[in-house]
Amino acid sequence: MYQTSFRDILGAILLGLINWSCSQKPSNEFALSDEEQISYNFHIRPILSDKCFACHGPDANKREADLRLDTEAGAFAALKESPGKFALVSGKPLESEVYHRITTSDPGALMPPPESNLSLSANEIELIRLWIEQGAKYEPHWAFMKVEKPKVPASDWGTGEIDAFIHAKIKAKGLEPNPEASSFELIKRASLDITGLPPTPELIDKYAGFSGTNTYEKLIDELLTMPSYGEKMGILWMDISRYSDSYGYQDDEARSQWPYRDWVFHAFNNNLPYDQFITWQLAGDLLPNATKEQILATAFNRNHKYTEEGGVIHEEYRVEYVLDKTNTFSKGILGLTMECAQCHDHKYDPISQKEYFEMYAFFNNSKEKGFEGDISQTKPAKTPILWIEQEDIDGIMKFINHKDTTKLMVSVMGELDSAERRQTYILDRGAYDSPTIPVEASTPSSVLKFPEKFEKNRLGLAKWTTHRDNPLTSRVFVNLVWQELFGKGIVKSAGDFGMQGDLPTHPELLNWLAADFMESGWNIKRLLKQIMMSSTYRQSAAINDQHMEVDPDNFYLARAPRLRLPAENIQDLVLASSGLLVNQIGGPSVKPYQPSGLWEAATSGRGTLATYIQDTGDKLYRRGIYNFIKLTVPPPKAIIFDSSNRDRCEITRNRTNTPLQALVMMNDPMILEASRVLSTKLTEKHSEPELAIEEAFKRIVCREMKSKEKILLLDFYESELAHYQTNPEEAKKTLDVGEYPMNEAAMTPQNAALMQVIVSLYNLEETITKS
């Protein structure tokens, strides 16, 4: 009798996965109606970029047969290797050499060549044929076109323009939008998105049902006034600005950049317009009569890694720092992968190596040196230094509220230019010691030509960046905000708006939001409220079979997304719901519980960070954004939950699911301690365990319990109580966790049993999921 082997089973699984994968439509593939015009940007350019531009694109050094397909002029020019023939002939596929080369059966003539391991699908070939037949019309890259406000489509669903654009795409896909989520879901969703904290039971009770004057809009307005809003928004910007509390490299000594971090919170809370937010960080020191606050903002440029090791070549590291600034600016603010052009012309985007170093020139005049002190010989003293002293408290530091203010004297690495201009050169292959052609500060012409009236320094660059005609800055930021709320941006590749990036799922909506954002005065809070007031945002996250069949990845938003919280906000939820959170804005970073030996195993043995010295008292219960970031050994729990390691600019975090995450939620000292503390508080407050469990559920899960859930949790409590009553010493051992003080009299079987119920609540998927 035939028996199925393990190999047969594995083969069947792999075949199924392959078939499933082949059945999924890639995000850049758009279904066409019979009368629809083929778009170069949305149908043809992605094919050429993936399969052709490496040999026939912007990089002149790698270009084959002198044929360029990324420009209209190049594609319609006569072929030098085939006189009388043309790559493209408008309206005539059969006379176009491109079409012959992609359809030929001759492997010697086939394009892409077989040895490249690239090939075109039948659908891609047909799209190219139709495009040529329709005239082979080129378009500027969509992200490099000036932002224009499009006409809003007619719609019978939703509350405004955002919903009209979303509904048009939903209808085109044959879907229907979900109904509005419950008030409990919206209260939790909005609180997590705006403040990064769970709603308090009082806030839940106030807005449940959204009755009377306590409307959903009033909830949004109230949340936006909370200081915790700035901390939540700051998580995104800390990743972009690669903020850390150490210098990196082997010695990885401590540094005091935290006032810059706190300035970011302050800027968001004060709703500093985004154009000013960017200008201060790029060039606050160059503004007329620059304040210390504006100079502090320039620490954005100096958050890069910094060596303190003897024997280094000073110029090599100085160049590394300038490269880092250039790449952070291009990726974090412009959404471009310009670092590809450090060594050669960009292979896909119209950015030459010359243009890269023209951009580099804006950052190449800093007083900063490549090396300013060997940690083994001298105390590090980085220049330029912004000293924040007692006399500054009523000015720049008024927004920092922490206990050590009276003793405050902190050095911050800000940006200041040298009096004499440093000449910038194109570096051969990007090597620091291979200068070639001198260049002046300028910007990529394909994005926006640098106006002659602007200063050729960082202030001029800031003016160019925030110019109304710059096609990227506003698009990139509204896409980042969309990503924060929906898990994916309208452009999924939020850090790459170039040729290889994802196409926008809703290009008209992106343009409308970007134009409206600039028209509003770059008002960030208004943008957030505008999106969160939409019916699109307020939908239920319920999933049905049609969703899974038509749009399993939820690109078109016929339902709200379900997203696991960022690492920092998981910590925040646990501390806030338990009552442990020290809700204090700003101050030096803290060192919470951490497995022993991690720093010691990855250190040179020199400096103040060779050994991890855990903080005590209130410092253990700060928000996750304040955890000390050592670049060579980032906080392990945060990394397990996919936070950025902060050694470079990142604007999109992964969301993985691993067993380690479950192990952290079940065993982490902070979670066990929070469960113990909440348990003792609730048993003191409520004489009945049912009432204690109800309040714990509302604090942690942020809604009322269902009757079945109540029965399950009470049964679990009773079984745990019986166990601990039989084993009272085990109850004491269970409760003996964490440094928060505990009364000996509270080490009871009742508290141990309730603690286990609370631990189980923290381990619910719903608890750490925004839905």
C-alpha positions in Angstrom: 0.0 0.0 0.0 1.3 3.5 -0.9 2.3 5.6 2.0 2.9 9.3 1.9 6.5 10.2 2.7 7.7 13.3 4.4 9.3 14.3 1.1 5.9 14.0 -0.7 4.2 16.1 1.9 6.9 18.8 1.7 6.7 18.7 -2.0 3.0 19.2 -1.9 3.3 22.1 0.5 5.9 23.8 -1.7 3.9 23.3 -4.8 0.9 24.8 -3.0 2.9 27.8 -1.9 4.2 28.3 -5.4 0.7 28.1 -6.9 -0.6 30.5 -4.3 2.3 32.9 -4.9 1.7 32.9 -8.6 -1.9 33.6 -8.1 -1.2 36.8 -6.1 -1.2 40.0 -8.0 1.8 42.2 -7.2 1.1 45.6 -5.9 2.5 47.3 -9.0 0.3 45.3 -11.4 -3.0 47.1 -12.3 -5.9 45.4 -14.1 -6.9 47.3 -17.2 -10.3 47.8 -18.8 -10.5 47.5 -22.6 -10.6 51.2 -23.2 -8.0 52.3 -20.6 -4.9 54.1 -21.7 -1.6 52.3 -20.9 0.3 54.5 -18.4 4.1 54.7 -18.7 4.4 55.4 -14.9 2.0 52.8 -13.7 2.3 50.0 -16.2 5.5 50.3 -18.3 8.1 52.0 -16.2 8.0 49.3 -13.4 8.7 46.6 -16.0 11.6 48.5 -17.6 13.0 49.5 -14.2 13.0 45.9 -13.0 14.2 44.2 -16.2 16.0 46.8 -18.4 17.4 49.9 -16.6 20.4 48.1 -15.2 21.9 48.0 -18.7 19.8 50.6 -20.5 19.1 53.2 -17.7 20.6 56.3 -16.1 24.1 54.9 -15.2 26.3 55.8 -18.2 29.1 53.6 -17.0 26.9 50.4 -17.2 24.9 51.3 -20.3 25.0 48.7 -23.0 24.9 49.4 -26.8 24.6 53.1 -25.9 20.8 52.5 -25.6 18.9 54.4 -23.0 15.3 53.4 -22.3 14.6 55.6 -19.3 14.2 58.7 -21.4 12.0 59.4 -24.4 14.9 60.9 -26.4 17.1 57.8 -25.8 14.3 55.3 -26.6 13.3 57.0 -29.9 16.9 57.6 -31.1 18.3 55.6 -34.0 20.2 52.5 -32.8 23.9 52.9 -33.3 24.5 49.1 -33.6 21.6 48.6 -36.0 21.5 51.5 -38.6 18.0 52.3 -39.8 16.4 50.7 -36.8 14.8 52.3 -33.7 14.2 50.9 -30.2 10.7 52.4 -30.3 8.5 53.5 -33.2 5.3 55.3 -32.0 2.2 53.2 -32.8 4.2 50.4 -34.6 5.2 47.5 -32.3 6.4 45.4 -35.3 8.8 48.2 -36.4 10.1 48.6 -32.8 13.3 46.7 -32.0 12.4 46.6 -28.3 9.3 44.5 -29.2 11.3 42.2 -31.5 13.9 41.6 -28.8 11.5 40.7 -26.1 9.5 38.3 -28.3 12.3 36.6 -30.2 13.0 32.9 -29.8 16.7 33.5 -30.6 18.6 33.3 -27.2 21.4 35.4 -28.7 19.0 38.3 -29.4 16.5 37.9 -26.6 16.2 40.7 -24.1 16.7 40.5 -21.2 19.5 38.1 -22.0 19.0 34.6 -20.6 22.2 34.8 -18.5 20.7 37.7 -16.6 18.1 35.4 -15.1 15.5 38.0 -15.9 12.5 37.4 -18.2 9.2 39.1 -19.1 5.9 37.5 -18.5 3.3 37.2 -21.3 1.3 39.9 -19.5 4.3 42.3 -19.4 5.0 41.7 -23.1 1.4 42.4 -24.0 1.4 45.6 -21.9 4.5 46.8 -23.8 2.9 45.9 -27.1 -0.2 47.9 -26.3 1.8 50.8 -25.0 3.8 51.1 -28.2 0.5 50.7 -30.2 -1.0 53.6 -28.3 2.0 55.8 -29.0 4.7 54.8 -26.4 4.1 58.0 -24.5 6.6 58.8 -21.8 5.7 60.6 -18.6 7.9 62.2 -15.9 8.3 60.0 -12.9 5.1 60.5 -10.8 7.0 61.5 -7.7 9.0 64.1 -9.5 5.9 65.9 -10.8 4.8 69.1 -9.0 2.1 68.4 -6.5 -1.3 69.5 -7.9 -4.6 69.1 -6.1 -6.8 66.8 -8.2 -10.5 66.8 -8.5 -12.3 64.9 -5.8 -14.4 62.0 -7.2 -18.2 61.9 -6.5 -19.0 59.5 -3.7 -22.1 58.5 -1.7 -20.0 57.2 1.2 -18.0 58.8 3.9 -17.5 62.2 5.4 -15.1 64.0 3.1 -12.5 64.0 0.4 -10.3 61.2 1.8 -13.3 58.9 1.8 -14.3 59.8 -1.8 -10.9 58.8 -3.1 -10.8 55.6 -1.1 -14.4 54.6 -2.0 -13.7 55.1 -5.7 -11.0 52.4 -5.5 -13.0 50.1 -3.3 -15.9 50.2 -5.7 -13.6 49.6 -8.7 -12.4 46.4 -6.9 -15.9 45.2 -6.3 -15.7 45.7 -2.5 -17.9 47.5 0.0 -16.4 49.4 3.0 -16.9 48.0 6.5 -19.3 49.6 8.9 -17.9 51.9 11.6 -16.0 50.3 14.5 -17.5 50.3 18.0 -16.9 53.2 20.3 -14.6 51.0 22.5 -12.5 50.1 19.4 -12.3 53.7 18.2 -11.4 55.1 21.7 -8.5 52.6 22.0 -7.4 53.0 18.4 -7.4 56.8 18.6 -5.6 56.9 21.9 -2.9 54.5 20.8 -2.4 56.4 17.5 -2.2 59.9 19.1 -0.6 59.3 22.5 0.8 55.8 22.3 -1.0 55.0 25.5 -4.1 53.0 26.2 -7.2 55.0 27.2 -7.8 55.3 30.9 -11.0 53.7 32.3 -12.2 57.3 32.9 -11.6 58.2 29.2 -13.4 55.0 28.1 -16.4 55.8 30.3 -16.5 59.4 29.2 -16.7 58.6 25.5 -18.3 55.2 25.3 -21.2 55.4 22.8 -20.1 59.0 21.8 -23.3 60.4 23.2 -24.3 64.0 23.9 -21.4 66.4 23.8 -18.8 63.6 24.1 -18.4 63.1 20.4 -15.7 61.2 18.5 -14.3 64.6 17.3 -14.1 65.9 20.8 -12.1 62.7 21.7 -9.6 63.5 19.0 -9.3 67.1 20.0 -8.7 66.1 23.7 -6.1 63.5 22.8 -4.2 66.0 20.6 -3.7 68.3 23.5 -2.0 65.7 25.7 1.8 66.0 26.1 2.1 62.3 25.4 1.2 63.1 21.7 4.7 64.5 21.2 6.3 61.4 22.7 4.2 59.1 20.3 5.1 61.1 17.2 8.7 61.3 18.4 9.1 57.5 18.0 8.9 57.9 14.2 11.3 60.9 14.2 13.8 59.2 16.4 14.1 56.4 13.8 14.4 58.9 11.0 17.0 61.0 12.8 18.9 57.9 14.0 18.8 59.2 17.6 20.9 57.2 20.1 22.5 57.7 23.5 26.0 56.5 22.4 28.5 57.2 19.7 28.7 53.8 18.2 31.7 52.0 16.8 33.9 49.8 19.0 34.2 51.9 22.2 30.6 53.2 21.9 30.8 55.8 24.7 27.8 57.6 26.1 26.7 61.0 24.7 24.1 63.5 25.8 21.9 64.1 22.7 18.7 63.7 24.8 17.8 67.5 24.8 17.4 67.1 21.0 15.0 64.2 21.5 13.0 66.3 24.0 13.0 69.2 21.6 11.3 67.0 19.0 8.6 66.2 21.5 8.2 69.9 22.3 8.0 70.7 18.6 5.2 68.2 17.9 3.3 69.2 21.0 3.5 72.9 20.0 2.5 71.9 16.5 5.5 73.6 14.9 4.7 73.6 11.2 6.5 70.9 9.3 8.3 73.3 7.0 9.8 75.0 10.1 10.4 71.7 11.8 12.6 70.7 8.9 14.2 74.1 8.5 15.3 74.3 12.1 16.8 70.8 12.0 18.7 71.3 8.7 19.8 74.9 9.3 18.6 76.4 12.6 22.1 77.8 13.3 22.0 79.7 10.0 18.7 81.5 10.7 19.0 85.2 11.4 19.5 85.7 15.2 19.4 82.0 15.8 18.1 81.0 19.2 19.6 78.2 21.3 16.5 76.2 20.6 17.0 76.5 16.8 20.7 75.5 17.2 19.6 72.6 19.4 17.4 71.3 16.5 20.4 71.0 14.3 21.5 68.0 16.4 19.5 66.2 13.7 22.6 66.4 11.5 24.9 65.2 14.2 23.1 62.0 15.4 25.4 59.9 13.3 27.9 57.4 14.7 31.2 58.9 15.8 34.5 57.2 16.4 36.6 57.6 19.5 39.3 55.1 18.7 43.0 55.9 18.2 44.8 55.2 15.0 41.9 56.3 12.7 42.4 58.4 9.6 40.6 61.6 10.4 39.5 62.6 6.9 38.1 59.1 6.3 35.7 59.3 9.2 34.8 63.0 8.5 33.7 62.0 5.0 31.7 59.1 6.5 29.8 61.5 8.7 29.0 63.8 5.8 27.8 60.9 3.7 25.6 59.8 6.6 24.0 63.3 6.8 23.4 63.4 3.0 21.8 59.9 3.0 19.7 60.7 6.1 18.4 63.8 4.5 17.6 62.2 1.1 15.9 59.1 2.6 14.2 60.6 5.6 12.9 63.8 4.1 13.0 63.3 0.4 12.2 59.6 0.3 15.1 58.9 -2.2 17.8 56.3 -2.1 20.5 58.7 -3.2 23.3 56.7 -1.5 23.4 54.5 -4.6 25.0 57.5 -6.4 27.9 57.8 -4.0 30.0 55.5 -6.2 28.4 55.9 -9.7 25.4 57.3 -11.5 22.2 55.9 -10.0 21.2 52.8 -11.9 17.5 53.5 -11.7 16.7 57.1 -10.7 17.8 60.1 -12.7 20.5 61.1 -10.2 24.1 61.3 -11.3 27.2 60.9 -9.1 27.9 64.6 -9.7 24.4 65.5 -8.4 25.0 63.3 -5.3 28.2 65.2 -4.4 26.5 68.5 -5.1 23.9 67.6 -2.4 26.8 66.3 -0.2 28.4 69.8 -0.5 25.6 71.3 1.6 26.8 69.3 4.6 30.5 69.4 3.8 31.3 72.7 5.6 30.7 71.6 9.2 33.3 72.4 11.8 33.0 68.8 12.8 36.2 66.7 12.6 36.6 63.1 11.9 38.3 62.4 15.2 38.2 64.6 18.4 39.6 62.4 21.1 40.8 58.9 22.0 38.7 57.5 24.8 41.7 55.7 26.2 43.7 58.9 26.5 41.3 61.8 27.0 37.8 62.6 28.0 35.8 62.9 24.8 35.0 66.5 23.9 33.1 66.8 20.7 32.8 70.1 18.9 30.8 72.2 18.2 29.1 71.9 21.6 25.9 73.6 22.6 25.9 74.0 26.4 22.5 74.0 28.0 23.0 75.6 31.4 20.9 76.8 34.3 20.4 80.2 32.7 18.7 78.6 29.7 16.0 76.8 31.7 13.5 79.6 31.3 14.2 79.6 27.6 15.2 76.7 25.5 14.7 74.1 28.2 11.3 75.3 29.5 9.7 72.3 27.8 11.7 69.8 29.7 10.2 68.8 33.0 12.5 66.6 35.1 13.8 66.6 38.6 17.4 67.5 37.8 16.7 70.8 36.2 18.5 72.8 38.8 21.7 70.9 38.1 21.4 70.9 34.4 24.5 71.3 32.3 24.4 69.2 29.1 26.6 69.3 26.0 24.8 68.6 22.8 26.3 68.0 19.4 24.7 70.6 17.1 25.7 71.8 13.6 27.8 74.9 12.9 29.6 75.8 9.7 33.3 76.7 9.3 34.0 80.3 8.4 35.9 79.2 5.3 34.1 77.2 2.7 35.5 73.7 2.1 35.8 72.7 -1.5 33.8 69.6 -2.4 34.9 67.1 -5.0 33.3 64.1 -6.7 35.0 61.1 -4.9 36.0 58.3 -7.3 34.0 55.3 -6.2 33.0 57.3 -3.1 36.5 56.9 -1.6 37.5 59.7 0.8 41.1 59.9 -0.6 40.1 60.0 -4.3 38.9 63.5 -5.1 38.3 64.2 -8.8 36.1 67.0 -10.2 35.2 70.0 -8.0 31.5 70.7 -7.6 29.3 73.4 -6.0 26.3 72.8 -3.7 23.2 72.1 -5.7 20.2 69.7 -6.0 19.1 67.0 -8.5 17.5 68.8 -11.4 15.0 65.9 -11.9 13.5 66.7 -8.5 13.6 70.5 -8.6 16.3 72.8 -9.9 18.0 74.8 -7.2 17.0 78.4 -7.5 19.9 80.9 -7.9 18.4 83.2 -5.2 18.8 80.6 -2.5 22.0 80.5 -0.4 24.3 77.7 -1.3 24.4 76.4 2.3 22.1 74.3 4.5 19.6 77.2 4.9 19.3 77.4 1.1 18.8 73.6 1.1 16.0 74.0 3.7 14.3 76.6 1.5 14.6 74.3 -1.5 13.2 71.4 0.5 10.1 73.3 1.7 9.5 75.1 -1.5 5.9 74.8 -2.8 7.3 73.3 -6.1 9.3 70.6 -4.4 7.4 67.4 -5.4 8.7 65.2 -2.6 8.8 66.8 0.8 5.0 67.0 1.4 4.2 63.7 -0.3 6.8 61.9 1.8 5.6 63.2 5.1 1.8 62.8 4.5 2.7 59.2 3.4 4.6 58.7 6.7 1.6 59.9 8.7 -0.6 57.5 6.7 1.8 54.7 7.4 1.7 55.5 11.1 -2.1 55.2 11.1 -2.7 52.4 8.6 0.5 50.3 8.9 1.4 50.9 5.2 1.8 54.1 3.4 -0.1 55.0 0.2 3.4 54.4 -1.1 4.4 51.2 0.6 8.1 51.9 0.2 8.0 55.0 2.3 11.7 55.6 2.1 11.9 55.1 -1.7 9.8 57.3 -4.0 12.2 56.6 -6.8 11.9 54.3 -9.8 12.4 51.1 -7.8 9.9 52.1 -5.1 6.3 50.9 -4.9 3.7 52.8 -6.8 1.0 54.6 -4.8 -2.2 52.6 -4.4 -4.1 55.9 -4.4 -2.0 58.5 -6.3 -4.8 61.1 -6.5 -5.4 60.9 -2.8 -1.7 61.2 -2.1 -1.5 64.3 -4.3 -4.6 65.8 -2.7 -3.3 65.2 0.9 0.1 66.6 0.0 -1.3 69.8 -1.6 -3.8 70.3 1.2 -1.1 69.8 3.8 1.0 72.6 2.3 -2.1 74.8 1.8 -2.9 74.4 5.5 0.5 75.8 6.5 2.1 72.4 7.0 -0.1 71.8 10.0 0.7 68.3 11.4 -2.1 68.1 14.0 -4.6 69.2 11.4 -3.4 66.4 9.0 -3.7 63.8 11.7 -7.2 64.9 12.7 -8.3 65.1 9.1 -7.3 61.4 8.4 -8.6 60.1 11.8 -12.0 61.8 11.3 -12.5 60.0 8.0 -14.9 57.1 7.6 -12.0 55.2 6.1 -10.1 55.4 9.4 -13.2 54.7 11.5 -14.1 51.4 9.8 -14.3 48.1 11.6 -11.3 45.8 11.2 -13.5 42.7 10.7 -12.4 40.5 7.8 -14.7 38.6 5.4 -14.1 36.1 2.6 -14.4 38.7 -0.1 -11.6 40.8 1.6 -9.3 37.8 1.6 -10.1 36.9 -2.0 -9.9 40.4 -3.6 -7.6 42.3 -1.3 -5.9 40.1 1.3 -3.2 42.7 2.0 -5.8 45.5 2.5 -4.2 47.8 -0.1 -7.5 49.4 -0.8 -8.8 49.8 2.7 -12.2 48.3 2.7 -11.5 47.5 6.3 -9.4 48.9 9.1 -6.0 47.3 9.6 -5.0 45.2 12.6 -1.5 46.2 13.7 0.7 45.0 16.6 1.9 48.0 18.6 5.5 49.3 18.3 7.9 48.0 20.8 8.0 51.2 22.9 4.2 51.4 23.1 3.9 47.8 24.3 6.0 48.8 27.3 3.9 52.0 27.6 0.6 50.0 27.6 1.8 47.7 30.4 3.1 50.5 32.6 0.2 52.8 32.1 -2.5 50.2 32.6 -0.9 48.9 35.8 -0.5 52.4 37.2 3.3 52.2 37.3 4.0 54.7 34.5 5.9 57.8 35.6 4.3 60.2 33.2 7.1 62.7 33.0 8.2 64.4 29.7 11.8 64.5 28.9 15.1 64.1 30.7 18.1 61.8 30.4 17.6 58.3 29.0 17.1 55.5 31.5 18.3 51.9 31.9 15.5 49.5 32.7 15.5 45.8 33.4 17.8 43.9 30.9 19.3 40.4 30.8 22.7 40.5 32.4 26.0 40.3 30.4 24.8 41.8 27.1 26.8 45.0 27.2 29.8 43.2 28.8 29.9 40.7 25.9 30.0 43.4 23.2 32.4 46.0 24.6 36.0 47.0 24.2 36.2 47.2 28.0 36.8 50.9 27.9 34.5 53.8 28.9 31.4 54.3 31.0 29.3 51.9 29.0 31.5 48.8 29.4 29.0 47.5 32.1 25.3 47.8 32.2 24.2 49.5 35.5 20.5 49.2 35.8 18.6 52.3 37.1 16.3 52.1 40.1 13.2 53.8 41.5 11.0 55.9 39.2 13.5 55.6 36.3 12.4 52.0 35.8 8.9 53.1 34.9 9.5 55.6 32.2 8.0 55.3 28.7 9.8 53.1 26.2 11.0 56.1 24.2 13.3 57.0 27.1 15.1 53.6 27.2 18.9 54.1 26.7 19.9 53.3 23.2 23.4 51.9 23.0 24.2 51.5 19.3 26.3 48.3 19.6 23.8 46.6 21.9 20.3 48.1 21.4 17.6 47.3 24.0 16.9 43.6 23.5 13.2 43.6 24.1 12.8 46.5 21.6 14.7 44.7 18.9 12.6 41.5 19.5 9.6 43.6 18.8 11.1 45.1 15.6 12.3 48.5 16.7 15.0 50.3 14.7 18.6 49.7 16.0 19.2 53.4 15.2 22.6 53.1 13.5 21.1 54.7 10.4 18.0 56.4 9.1 14.9 54.1 9.1 11.4 55.2 8.3 9.6 51.8 8.1 9.7 49.1 10.8 9.0 45.5 10.1 6.3 43.7 11.9 7.3 40.1 12.6 5.8 37.3 14.7 8.3 35.2 16.5 8.3 32.8 19.6 10.6 35.2 21.3 7.9 37.8 21.5 5.6 35.4 23.3 8.3 34.5 25.7 8.9 38.2 26.5 5.3 38.8 27.1 5.1 35.8 29.5 8.4 36.2 31.4 9.6 39.8 31.2 10.2 41.2 34.7 8.5 44.4 33.8 5.3 42.7 32.8 5.3 40.4 35.8 6.0 43.3 38.1 3.2 45.4 36.5 0.8 42.5 36.9 1.8 42.1 40.6 1.4 45.8 41.3 -2.0 46.1 39.5 -3.2 42.9 41.3 -2.4 44.4 44.8 -4.1 47.7 43.9 -7.2 46.0 42.7 -7.6 43.7 45.6 -7.3 46.6 48.0 -9.9 48.5 46.0 -12.4 45.7 45.3 -13.7 43.1 47.8 -15.0 40.9 45.0 -12.6 39.3 42.6 -15.1 39.7 39.8 -15.0 43.5 40.1 -11.2 43.4 40.2 -11.1 41.3 37.1 -13.6 43.6 35.3 -11.4 46.7 36.1 -8.2 44.9 35.0 -9.9 43.9 31.7 -11.0 47.5 31.0 -7.6 48.9 31.9 -5.7 46.4 29.7 -8.0 45.4 26.9 -9.8 48.7 26.9 -13.4 47.5 26.6 -16.1 45.8 28.7 -15.9 42.1 29.2 -18.3 39.8 27.4 -20.1 37.3 29.6 -18.2 34.3 28.2 -14.9 36.0 28.9 -15.9 36.8 32.4 -16.8 33.2 33.1 -13.4 32.0 31.7 -11.4 34.5 33.7 -13.2 33.8 36.9 -12.8 30.1 36.4 -9.1 30.7 35.8 -8.8 32.8 38.9 -10.5 30.2 41.1 -8.2 27.4 39.8 -5.1 29.6 40.5 -6.4 30.6 43.9 -6.9 27.0 44.9 -3.4 26.2 43.7 -1.8 29.0 45.7 -3.9 28.3 48.8 -2.5 24.9 48.8 1.0 26.3 48.1 1.3 29.6 50.0 5.1 29.7 49.6 4.8 29.5 45.9 2.3 32.4 46.0 5.0 34.5 47.8 7.6 33.5 45.3 5.3 34.4 42.4 4.7 37.8 43.8 8.4 38.5 44.6 9.2 40.1 41.3 10.4 43.6 40.4 11.8 46.4 42.6 8.5 48.3 43.2 7.9 48.2 47.0 5.4 45.6 48.2 3.9 45.1 51.7 4.6 41.7 53.1 0.9 41.4 54.1 -0.1 41.7 50.4 1.8 38.5 49.5 -1.4 36.4 49.5 -2.8 33.6 47.4 -5.6 36.0 46.3 -3.0 38.5 44.9 -1.0 35.8 43.3 -4.1 34.3 41.6 -5.2 37.7 40.3 -1.7 38.4 39.1 -1.8 35.3 36.9 -5.1 36.5 35.4 -3.6 39.9 34.7 -0.5 38.3 33.1 -2.9 36.3 30.8 -4.6 39.6 29.9 -1.3 41.1 28.9 -0.7 38.1 26.7 -3.9 38.4 24.7 -3.3 39.2 21.1 -6.0 41.8 21.3 -4.1 43.7 24.1 -1.1 44.6 22.1 -3.0 45.0 18.8 -4.6 48.1 17.4 -7.7 47.1 15.5 
